[in-house]
Amino acid sequence: MREIDVHGMSVEQARNVILREVEYAYQHNMMTVEVIHGFNNGNKIKTMVMHLSSNDQIGIKSVDSSLLNSGKSIINLVVQFD
């Protein structure tokens, strides 16, 4: 698992960081990337994260909201078998 915090970033900055981290995690056979985006100052980043798909980045299987923390989303990655 990889966890990143994108508080205080613009949507574009957050998207670039998230996609770079997803690529790193996928290349290193990690199963998830947890994105801390917060929820108090709007949900633009959360909305962007929830709409990420394999069309945006190879390796993304699905994206879920955290059940325990509404300020966090979980990007599930495709598992690679060697």
Jmol script that loads the backbone (N, CA, C; Angstrom):
load data "model"
ATOM      1  N   MET A   1       0.851  -1.173   0.000  1.00  0.00           N
ATOM      2  CA  MET A   1       0.000   0.000   0.000  1.00  0.00           C
ATOM      3  C   MET A   1       0.895   1.234   0.000  1.00  0.00           C
ATOM      4  N   ARG A   2       0.420   2.231  -0.693  1.00  0.00           N
ATOM      5  CA  ARG A   2       1.098   3.527  -0.738  1.00  0.00           C
ATOM      6  C   ARG A   2       0.079   4.576  -0.331  1.00  0.00           C
ATOM      7  N   GLU A   3       0.489   5.539   0.490  1.00  0.00           N
ATOM      8  CA  GLU A   3      -0.431   6.582   0.940  1.00  0.00           C
ATOM      9  C   GLU A   3       0.151   7.938   0.569  1.00  0.00           C
ATOM     10  N   ILE A   4      -0.691   8.795  -0.024  1.00  0.00           N
ATOM     11  CA  ILE A   4      -0.247  10.132  -0.382  1.00  0.00           C
ATOM     12  C   ILE A   4      -1.258  11.157   0.105  1.00  0.00           C
ATOM     13  N   ASP A   5      -0.753  12.331   0.439  1.00  0.00           N
ATOM     14  CA  ASP A   5      -1.588  13.411   0.950  1.00  0.00           C
ATOM     15  C   ASP A   5      -1.558  14.554  -0.059  1.00  0.00           C
ATOM     16  N   VAL A   6      -2.718  14.914  -0.594  1.00  0.00           N
ATOM     17  CA  VAL A   6      -2.798  15.972  -1.598  1.00  0.00           C
ATOM     18  C   VAL A   6      -3.541  17.198  -1.080  1.00  0.00           C
ATOM     19  N   HIS A   7      -3.637  17.326   0.249  1.00  0.00           N
ATOM     20  CA  HIS A   7      -4.230  18.525   0.856  1.00  0.00           C
ATOM     21  C   HIS A   7      -3.538  19.766   0.316  1.00  0.00           C
ATOM     22  N   GLY A   8      -4.293  20.800   0.043  1.00  0.00           N
ATOM     23  CA  GLY A   8      -3.722  22.080  -0.346  1.00  0.00           C
ATOM     24  C   GLY A   8      -3.276  22.179  -1.786  1.00  0.00           C
ATOM     25  N   MET A   9      -3.420  21.122  -2.551  1.00  0.00           N
ATOM     26  CA  MET A   9      -3.031  21.152  -3.960  1.00  0.00           C
ATOM     27  C   MET A   9      -4.230  21.537  -4.821  1.00  0.00           C
ATOM     28  N   SER A  10      -3.935  22.060  -6.009  1.00  0.00           N
ATOM     29  CA  SER A  10      -5.002  22.262  -6.984  1.00  0.00           C
ATOM     30  C   SER A  10      -5.390  20.895  -7.528  1.00  0.00           C
ATOM     31  N   VAL A  11      -6.516  20.824  -8.195  1.00  0.00           N
ATOM     32  CA  VAL A  11      -6.955  19.547  -8.777  1.00  0.00           C
ATOM     33  C   VAL A  11      -5.913  19.048  -9.773  1.00  0.00           C
ATOM     34  N   GLU A  12      -5.385  19.939 -10.595  1.00  0.00           N
ATOM     35  CA  GLU A  12      -4.385  19.537 -11.596  1.00  0.00           C
ATOM     36  C   GLU A  12      -3.107  19.030 -10.935  1.00  0.00           C
ATOM     37  N   GLN A  13      -2.634  19.735  -9.907  1.00  0.00           N
ATOM     38  CA  GLN A  13      -1.440  19.281  -9.186  1.00  0.00           C
ATOM     39  C   GLN A  13      -1.684  17.918  -8.551  1.00  0.00           C
ATOM     40  N   ALA A  14      -2.827  17.770  -7.897  1.00  0.00           N
ATOM     41  CA  ALA A  14      -3.155  16.509  -7.240  1.00  0.00           C
ATOM     42  C   ALA A  14      -3.229  15.367  -8.250  1.00  0.00           C
ATOM     43  N   ARG A  15      -3.859  15.620  -9.387  1.00  0.00           N
ATOM     44  CA  ARG A  15      -3.972  14.583 -10.429  1.00  0.00           C
ATOM     45  C   ARG A  15      -2.588  14.125 -10.889  1.00  0.00           C
ATOM     46  N   ASN A  16      -1.689  15.069 -11.123  1.00  0.00           N
ATOM     47  CA  ASN A  16      -0.340  14.715 -11.568  1.00  0.00           C
ATOM     48  C   ASN A  16       0.394  13.879 -10.528  1.00  0.00           C
ATOM     49  N   VAL A  17       0.295  14.274  -9.259  1.00  0.00           N
ATOM     50  CA  VAL A  17       0.944  13.526  -8.181  1.00  0.00           C
ATOM     51  C   VAL A  17       0.330  12.139  -8.055  1.00  0.00           C
ATOM     52  N   ILE A  18      -0.973  12.068  -8.090  1.00  0.00           N
ATOM     53  CA  ILE A  18      -1.665  10.781  -7.934  1.00  0.00           C
ATOM     54  C   ILE A  18      -1.293   9.826  -9.068  1.00  0.00           C
ATOM     55  N   LEU A  19      -1.326  10.288 -10.303  1.00  0.00           N
ATOM     56  CA  LEU A  19      -1.002   9.403 -11.425  1.00  0.00           C
ATOM     57  C   LEU A  19       0.449   8.939 -11.372  1.00  0.00           C
ATOM     58  N   ARG A  20       1.350   9.801 -10.936  1.00  0.00           N
ATOM     59  CA  ARG A  20       2.763   9.410 -10.786  1.00  0.00           C
ATOM     60  C   ARG A  20       2.896   8.338  -9.702  1.00  0.00           C
ATOM     61  N   GLU A  21       2.178   8.514  -8.590  1.00  0.00           N
ATOM     62  CA  GLU A  21       2.241   7.539  -7.500  1.00  0.00           C
ATOM     63  C   GLU A  21       1.589   6.213  -7.877  1.00  0.00           C
ATOM     64  N   VAL A  22       0.504   6.278  -8.643  1.00  0.00           N
ATOM     65  CA  VAL A  22      -0.143   5.049  -9.126  1.00  0.00           C
ATOM     66  C   VAL A  22       0.829   4.272 -10.011  1.00  0.00           C
ATOM     67  N   GLU A  23       1.514   4.972 -10.887  1.00  0.00           N
ATOM     68  CA  GLU A  23       2.483   4.305 -11.767  1.00  0.00           C
ATOM     69  C   GLU A  23       3.592   3.644 -10.947  1.00  0.00           C
ATOM     70  N   TYR A  24       4.110   4.357  -9.958  1.00  0.00           N
ATOM     71  CA  TYR A  24       5.151   3.794  -9.092  1.00  0.00           C
ATOM     72  C   TYR A  24       4.625   2.547  -8.369  1.00  0.00           C
ATOM     73  N   ALA A  25       3.456   2.656  -7.765  1.00  0.00           N
ATOM     74  CA  ALA A  25       2.885   1.537  -7.009  1.00  0.00           C
ATOM     75  C   ALA A  25       2.641   0.328  -7.909  1.00  0.00           C
ATOM     76  N   TYR A  26       2.128   0.579  -9.107  1.00  0.00           N
ATOM     77  CA  TYR A  26       1.861  -0.508 -10.050  1.00  0.00           C
ATOM     78  C   TYR A  26       3.158  -1.208 -10.435  1.00  0.00           C
ATOM     79  N   GLN A  27       4.185  -0.431 -10.718  1.00  0.00           N
ATOM     80  CA  GLN A  27       5.476  -1.001 -11.117  1.00  0.00           C
ATOM     81  C   GLN A  27       6.123  -1.794  -9.987  1.00  0.00           C
ATOM     82  N   HIS A  28       5.762  -1.478  -8.751  1.00  0.00           N
ATOM     83  CA  HIS A  28       6.326  -2.177  -7.604  1.00  0.00           C
ATOM     84  C   HIS A  28       5.342  -3.177  -6.983  1.00  0.00           C
ATOM     85  N   ASN A  29       4.354  -3.581  -7.774  1.00  0.00           N
ATOM     86  CA  ASN A  29       3.400  -4.626  -7.397  1.00  0.00           C
ATOM     87  C   ASN A  29       2.637  -4.351  -6.102  1.00  0.00           C
ATOM     88  N   MET A  30       2.337  -3.091  -5.849  1.00  0.00           N
ATOM     89  CA  MET A  30       1.499  -2.752  -4.708  1.00  0.00           C
ATOM     90  C   MET A  30       0.041  -2.900  -5.112  1.00  0.00           C
ATOM     91  N   MET A  31      -0.823  -3.148  -4.156  1.00  0.00           N
ATOM     92  CA  MET A  31      -2.228  -3.400  -4.471  1.00  0.00           C
ATOM     93  C   MET A  31      -3.102  -2.155  -4.398  1.00  0.00           C
ATOM     94  N   THR A  32      -2.712  -1.172  -3.564  1.00  0.00           N
ATOM     95  CA  THR A  32      -3.543   0.010  -3.400  1.00  0.00           C
ATOM     96  C   THR A  32      -2.707   1.275  -3.245  1.00  0.00           C
ATOM     97  N   VAL A  33      -3.344   2.393  -3.593  1.00  0.00           N
ATOM     98  CA  VAL A  33      -2.815   3.715  -3.295  1.00  0.00           C
ATOM     99  C   VAL A  33      -3.921   4.436  -2.548  1.00  0.00           C
ATOM    100  N   GLU A  34      -3.640   4.850  -1.327  1.00  0.00           N
ATOM    101  CA  GLU A  34      -4.623   5.590  -0.547  1.00  0.00           C
ATOM    102  C   GLU A  34      -4.339   7.073  -0.713  1.00  0.00           C
ATOM    103  N   VAL A  35      -5.379   7.823  -1.096  1.00  0.00           N
ATOM    104  CA  VAL A  35      -5.243   9.246  -1.350  1.00  0.00           C
ATOM    105  C   VAL A  35      -5.985  10.011  -0.264  1.00  0.00           C
ATOM    106  N   ILE A  36      -5.245  10.817   0.490  1.00  0.00           N
ATOM    107  CA  ILE A  36      -5.847  11.672   1.497  1.00  0.00           C
ATOM    108  C   ILE A  36      -6.095  13.024   0.838  1.00  0.00           C
ATOM    109  N   HIS A  37      -7.373  13.355   0.672  1.00  0.00           N
ATOM    110  CA  HIS A  37      -7.725  14.590  -0.024  1.00  0.00           C
ATOM    111  C   HIS A  37      -8.526  15.534   0.854  1.00  0.00           C
ATOM    112  N   GLY A  38      -8.944  15.070   2.008  1.00  0.00           N
ATOM    113  CA  GLY A  38      -9.751  15.885   2.904  1.00  0.00           C
ATOM    114  C   GLY A  38     -11.175  16.038   2.391  1.00  0.00           C
ATOM    115  N   PHE A  39     -11.996  16.722   3.194  1.00  0.00           N
ATOM    116  CA  PHE A  39     -13.390  16.932   2.783  1.00  0.00           C
ATOM    117  C   PHE A  39     -13.953  18.250   3.293  1.00  0.00           C
ATOM    118  N   ASN A  40     -13.219  18.943   4.154  1.00  0.00           N
ATOM    119  CA  ASN A  40     -13.742  20.175   4.739  1.00  0.00           C
ATOM    120  C   ASN A  40     -13.812  21.349   3.765  1.00  0.00           C
ATOM    121  N   ASN A  41     -12.921  21.398   2.803  1.00  0.00           N
ATOM    122  CA  ASN A  41     -12.857  22.543   1.883  1.00  0.00           C
ATOM    123  C   ASN A  41     -13.390  22.193   0.497  1.00  0.00           C
ATOM    124  N   GLY A  42     -14.416  21.401   0.436  1.00  0.00           N
ATOM    125  CA  GLY A  42     -14.986  20.999  -0.846  1.00  0.00           C
ATOM    126  C   GLY A  42     -14.517  19.613  -1.251  1.00  0.00           C
ATOM    127  N   ASN A  43     -15.009  19.159  -2.370  1.00  0.00           N
ATOM    128  CA  ASN A  43     -14.685  17.786  -2.771  1.00  0.00           C
ATOM    129  C   ASN A  43     -14.217  17.685  -4.221  1.00  0.00           C
ATOM    130  N   LYS A  44     -13.615  18.727  -4.762  1.00  0.00           N
ATOM    131  CA  LYS A  44     -13.168  18.689  -6.152  1.00  0.00           C
ATOM    132  C   LYS A  44     -12.111  17.611  -6.385  1.00  0.00           C
ATOM    133  N   ILE A  45     -11.153  17.496  -5.473  1.00  0.00           N
ATOM    134  CA  ILE A  45     -10.116  16.468  -5.647  1.00  0.00           C
ATOM    135  C   ILE A  45     -10.720  15.085  -5.472  1.00  0.00           C
ATOM    136  N   LYS A  46     -11.591  14.915  -4.484  1.00  0.00           N
ATOM    137  CA  LYS A  46     -12.233  13.606  -4.293  1.00  0.00           C
ATOM    138  C   LYS A  46     -13.021  13.212  -5.539  1.00  0.00           C
ATOM    139  N   THR A  47     -13.747  14.154  -6.117  1.00  0.00           N
ATOM    140  CA  THR A  47     -14.511  13.862  -7.332  1.00  0.00           C
ATOM    141  C   THR A  47     -13.583  13.433  -8.459  1.00  0.00           C
ATOM    142  N   MET A  48     -12.461  14.131  -8.616  1.00  0.00           N
ATOM    143  CA  MET A  48     -11.496  13.770  -9.656  1.00  0.00           C
ATOM    144  C   MET A  48     -10.965  12.362  -9.417  1.00  0.00           C
ATOM    145  N   VAL A  49     -10.599  12.060  -8.169  1.00  0.00           N
ATOM    146  CA  VAL A  49     -10.059  10.736  -7.840  1.00  0.00           C
ATOM    147  C   VAL A  49     -11.093   9.650  -8.130  1.00  0.00           C
ATOM    148  N   MET A  50     -12.336   9.894  -7.745  1.00  0.00           N
ATOM    149  CA  MET A  50     -13.378   8.884  -7.945  1.00  0.00           C
ATOM    150  C   MET A  50     -13.655   8.615  -9.422  1.00  0.00           C
ATOM    151  N   HIS A  51     -13.270   9.533 -10.296  1.00  0.00           N
ATOM    152  CA  HIS A  51     -13.489   9.345 -11.724  1.00  0.00           C
ATOM    153  C   HIS A  51     -12.255   8.835 -12.466  1.00  0.00           C
ATOM    154  N   LEU A  52     -11.177   8.553 -11.737  1.00  0.00           N
ATOM    155  CA  LEU A  52     -10.012   7.950 -12.377  1.00  0.00           C
ATOM    156  C   LEU A  52     -10.368   6.530 -12.808  1.00  0.00           C
ATOM    157  N   SER A  53      -9.803   6.105 -13.893  1.00  0.00           N
ATOM    158  CA  SER A  53     -10.055   4.752 -14.388  1.00  0.00           C
ATOM    159  C   SER A  53      -8.844   4.268 -15.160  1.00  0.00           C
ATOM    160  N   SER A  54      -8.936   3.068 -15.673  1.00  0.00           N
ATOM    161  CA  SER A  54      -7.837   2.531 -16.476  1.00  0.00           C
ATOM    162  C   SER A  54      -7.614   3.358 -17.740  1.00  0.00           C
ATOM    163  N   ASN A  55      -8.585   4.181 -18.126  1.00  0.00           N
ATOM    164  CA  ASN A  55      -8.381   5.079 -19.259  1.00  0.00           C
ATOM    165  C   ASN A  55      -7.380   6.168 -18.914  1.00  0.00           C
ATOM    166  N   ASP A  56      -7.291   6.537 -17.640  1.00  0.00           N
ATOM    167  CA  ASP A  56      -6.376   7.575 -17.179  1.00  0.00           C
ATOM    168  C   ASP A  56      -4.976   7.030 -16.912  1.00  0.00           C
ATOM    169  N   GLN A  57      -4.911   5.817 -16.437  1.00  0.00           N
ATOM    170  CA  GLN A  57      -3.623   5.274 -16.009  1.00  0.00           C
ATOM    171  C   GLN A  57      -3.669   3.753 -16.042  1.00  0.00           C
ATOM    172  N   ILE A  58      -2.691   3.167 -16.699  1.00  0.00           N
ATOM    173  CA  ILE A  58      -2.584   1.716 -16.688  1.00  0.00           C
ATOM    174  C   ILE A  58      -2.344   1.258 -15.259  1.00  0.00           C
ATOM    175  N   GLY A  59      -3.028   0.233 -14.860  1.00  0.00           N
ATOM    176  CA  GLY A  59      -2.861  -0.321 -13.526  1.00  0.00           C
ATOM    177  C   GLY A  59      -4.041  -0.079 -12.614  1.00  0.00           C
ATOM    178  N   ILE A  60      -4.885   0.898 -12.935  1.00  0.00           N
ATOM    179  CA  ILE A  60      -6.034   1.171 -12.075  1.00  0.00           C
ATOM    180  C   ILE A  60      -7.128   0.145 -12.352  1.00  0.00           C
ATOM    181  N   LYS A  61      -7.545  -0.537 -11.304  1.00  0.00           N
ATOM    182  CA  LYS A  61      -8.633  -1.504 -11.389  1.00  0.00           C
ATOM    183  C   LYS A  61      -9.954  -0.849 -11.021  1.00  0.00           C
ATOM    184  N   SER A  62      -9.957  -0.115  -9.892  1.00  0.00           N
ATOM    185  CA  SER A  62     -11.159   0.567  -9.420  1.00  0.00           C
ATOM    186  C   SER A  62     -10.770   1.616  -8.385  1.00  0.00           C
ATOM    187  N   VAL A  63     -11.731   2.467  -8.064  1.00  0.00           N
ATOM    188  CA  VAL A  63     -11.519   3.499  -7.044  1.00  0.00           C
ATOM    189  C   VAL A  63     -12.709   3.470  -6.093  1.00  0.00           C
ATOM    190  N   ASP A  64     -12.423   3.450  -4.801  1.00  0.00           N
ATOM    191  CA  ASP A  64     -13.472   3.386  -3.789  1.00  0.00           C
ATOM    192  C   ASP A  64     -13.294   4.504  -2.769  1.00  0.00           C
ATOM    193  N   SER A  65     -14.397   4.939  -2.190  1.00  0.00           N
ATOM    194  CA  SER A  65     -14.335   5.837  -1.039  1.00  0.00           C
ATOM    195  C   SER A  65     -14.004   5.004   0.183  1.00  0.00           C
ATOM    196  N   SER A  66     -13.214   5.557   1.071  1.00  0.00           N
ATOM    197  CA  SER A  66     -12.919   4.867   2.317  1.00  0.00           C
ATOM    198  C   SER A  66     -14.185   4.820   3.163  1.00  0.00           C
ATOM    199  N   LEU A  67     -14.480   3.675   3.722  1.00  0.00           N
ATOM    200  CA  LEU A  67     -15.655   3.538   4.577  1.00  0.00           C
ATOM    201  C   LEU A  67     -15.434   4.176   5.945  1.00  0.00           C
ATOM    202  N   LEU A  68     -14.177   4.289   6.360  1.00  0.00           N
ATOM    203  CA  LEU A  68     -13.867   4.802   7.684  1.00  0.00           C
ATOM    204  C   LEU A  68     -13.496   6.277   7.700  1.00  0.00           C
ATOM    205  N   ASN A  69     -13.158   6.842   6.536  1.00  0.00           N
ATOM    206  CA  ASN A  69     -12.676   8.215   6.490  1.00  0.00           C
ATOM    207  C   ASN A  69     -13.149   8.870   5.192  1.00  0.00           C
ATOM    208  N   SER A  70     -14.086   9.793   5.274  1.00  0.00           N
ATOM    209  CA  SER A  70     -14.619  10.428   4.067  1.00  0.00           C
ATOM    210  C   SER A  70     -13.613  11.356   3.398  1.00  0.00           C
ATOM    211  N   GLY A  71     -12.489  11.604   4.032  1.00  0.00           N
ATOM    212  CA  GLY A  71     -11.439  12.421   3.449  1.00  0.00           C
ATOM    213  C   GLY A  71     -10.376  11.610   2.748  1.00  0.00           C
ATOM    214  N   LYS A  72     -10.684  10.332   2.491  1.00  0.00           N
ATOM    215  CA  LYS A  72      -9.712   9.428   1.875  1.00  0.00           C
ATOM    216  C   LYS A  72     -10.391   8.581   0.807  1.00  0.00           C
ATOM    217  N   SER A  73      -9.684   8.353  -0.296  1.00  0.00           N
ATOM    218  CA  SER A  73     -10.144   7.433  -1.336  1.00  0.00           C
ATOM    219  C   SER A  73      -9.073   6.370  -1.548  1.00  0.00           C
ATOM    220  N   ILE A  74      -9.507   5.219  -2.016  1.00  0.00           N
ATOM    221  CA  ILE A  74      -8.596   4.093  -2.211  1.00  0.00           C
ATOM    222  C   ILE A  74      -8.607   3.700  -3.682  1.00  0.00           C
ATOM    223  N   ILE A  75      -7.421   3.755  -4.298  1.00  0.00           N
ATOM    224  CA  ILE A  75      -7.265   3.333  -5.684  1.00  0.00           C
ATOM    225  C   ILE A  75      -6.759   1.904  -5.658  1.00  0.00           C
ATOM    226  N   ASN A  76      -7.533   0.984  -6.199  1.00  0.00           N
ATOM    227  CA  ASN A  76      -7.172  -0.419  -6.260  1.00  0.00           C
ATOM    228  C   ASN A  76      -6.473  -0.676  -7.582  1.00  0.00           C
ATOM    229  N   LEU A  77      -5.344  -1.381  -7.511  1.00  0.00           N
ATOM    230  CA  LEU A  77      -4.549  -1.627  -8.702  1.00  0.00           C
ATOM    231  C   LEU A  77      -4.682  -3.054  -9.192  1.00  0.00           C
ATOM    232  N   VAL A  78      -4.455  -3.241 -10.456  1.00  0.00           N
ATOM    233  CA  VAL A  78      -4.452  -4.561 -11.064  1.00  0.00           C
ATOM    234  C   VAL A  78      -3.240  -5.302 -10.492  1.00  0.00           C
ATOM    235  N   VAL A  79      -3.430  -6.526 -10.065  1.00  0.00           N
ATOM    236  CA  VAL A  79      -2.348  -7.329  -9.529  1.00  0.00           C
ATOM    237  C   VAL A  79      -1.614  -7.977 -10.695  1.00  0.00           C
ATOM    238  N   GLN A  80      -0.301  -7.802 -10.697  1.00  0.00           N
ATOM    239  CA  GLN A  80       0.532  -8.403 -11.738  1.00  0.00           C
ATOM    240  C   GLN A  80       1.101  -9.724 -11.237  1.00  0.00           C
ATOM    241  N   PHE A  81       1.039 -10.731 -12.050  1.00  0.00           N
ATOM    242  CA  PHE A  81       1.635 -12.017 -11.707  1.00  0.00           C
ATOM    243  C   PHE A  81       2.866 -12.206 -12.553  1.00  0.00           C
ATOM    244  N   ASP A  82       3.972 -12.529 -11.893  1.00  0.00           N
ATOM    245  CA  ASP A  82       5.229 -12.744 -12.626  1.00  0.00           C
ATOM    246  C   ASP A  82       5.359 -14.171 -13.054  1.00  0.00           C
TER     247      ASP A  82
END
end "model"
wireframe off; spacefill off
backbone 0.3
color backbone group
